[in-house]
Amino acid sequence: MNIRVGELSGQREKNKLEKLQRIREATRELFIGKGYDETTTREIAIRAGVGIGTVFTYAENKRDLLFLVANDELDEVTRKCEAGVSDEASCLENLLAIFRQHYRYYARQPALSRLLLREMTFYDSGSQAKLFQRTRERNIDLVSAAVRRAQESKEIALDSDPEFAGWIAFCIFQVELRRWLMTKEPNLSAGMKRLERALVLCMSGWGARPAAFERK
């Protein structure tokens, strides 16, 4: 039986993708069912039906494995965010449209989401880290672009640069997301309402008088 080189290559690629998917699913199941700290990479390899060396071709450590599960999903969430921004919408509407996609994603599996948020703060090394950081920067840039659009259209009277203002809005989102996910049963509507209140306060300012800035 003659087998073409292209067919062999295609089969190898299919096998790699199947192994990768099994590793992802095994990681997800064990982290949720047994716990991140209690799970070992060897257990993940056994559950996925692959060798431990195969696991380490995709991820350098457990944290990498956690983001191996999430990176493609976070990329898809970001694509939806980018598609949801509109020139016709207000600044607040655009910010909420961006953040709502993330709330929906993290609400799907709160236990895994809490792990992601716990581990992502100082996540800057590992084979999956660069992809995660790129996705994160895309989200920050998207928020800053929404602020810049509102600044240019005179919708907001912003004296500072929109990138810094966008970063502040993103920080508010991150803090609120963590607080929301710590509730027993995260409710999307309640979480978004509180986030909206925080963003409105940020956008409208505190109405500070000179005395508020004095150092005594």
Secondary structure, 3 states (H helix, E strand, C coil): CCCCHHHHHHHHHHHHHHHHHHHHHHHHHHHHHCCCCCCCHHHHHHHHCCCHHHHHHHCCCHHHHHHHHHHHHHHHHHHHHHHHCCCCCCHHHHHHHHHHHHHHHHHHCHHHHHHHHHHHCCCCCCCCHHHHHHHHHHHHHHHHHHHHHHHHCCCCCCCCCHHHHHHHHHHHHHHHHHHHHCCCCCCHHHHHHHHHHHHHHHHHCCCCCHHHHCCC
